[in-house]
Amino acid sequence: MYDEHSRVEKAQRMVKTLEDYLGGDNLSKLTLLDIGSSTGIIAHTLAPNFRKVVGIDIDEEAVKYAKRTFQQDNLTFEQGDSMKLNFSDNTFDVVICAQIYEHVPDPQKLFQEIYRVLKPKGVCYLAAANKLWPIEPHYNLPFLSFLPKFLANYYVKLTSKAESYYETLLSYWQLKELTKNFICIEYTQEILKNPKKFGYNIPTMGAFTYLGKFFAPTLFWVLVKPVKK
């Protein structure tokens, strides 16, 4: 949460992806909500690119740190529950949901709330951990996310990583079902084909790019709230 270098890099990659989809000149007109803003580093880095940025997190101490550490005229932080956002319908142009869904008790409610607070044609930048990547990212244990929950709980306890496996990761297809109310613009393959364009210092994947759509460790999507006819 306090690793400024890595979180600044993540924020810069978010900007590059959103610029690619929305157009670089348009971001400065938009309002943004960063869900799970934690200590505020990402929201602080995003703020110069947008008209208004709000960071929200359930962690009271992290929000206090963010408020104390980062001040910009267009940046605010609030404590709140991502499954019950304290904002009116159709409030934000952009929502950031990066590595969040697996931590909440009900991800369906999370995405219902994201849908609700987005304006029509608004977008959610989604970075989602993939259940089918063999190394589970939170505990660095092979095949942890493949296991039934009772075995996963035993696995993390046996390896002294945690008392239980709290997170619940989903596959590409499960995430598609979860976000079916949105129009999904997939960026995973674009990033694998041209990583430098999106701020990643990794080799291009070549022949593995198509498989990366389904099996990359993180899936990157832009979810668009459709205009109701």
Buried (B, 14 or more C-beta within 10 A) or exposed (E): EEEEEEBBBBBBBBBBBBBBBBEEEEBEEBBBBBBBBBBBBBBBBBBEBBEBBBBBBBBEEBBEBBBEBBEEEEBBBBBBBBBEBEBEEEBBBBBBBBBBBBBBEEBEBBBBBBBBBBBEEBBBBBBBBBBBBEEBBBBEBEEBBBBEEEEBBBBBEEEEBBEEBBBBBBBBEBBBEBBEEBEBBBBBBBBBBEBEEBBBEEEEBEEEBEEBEBBBEBBBBBBBBEEEE
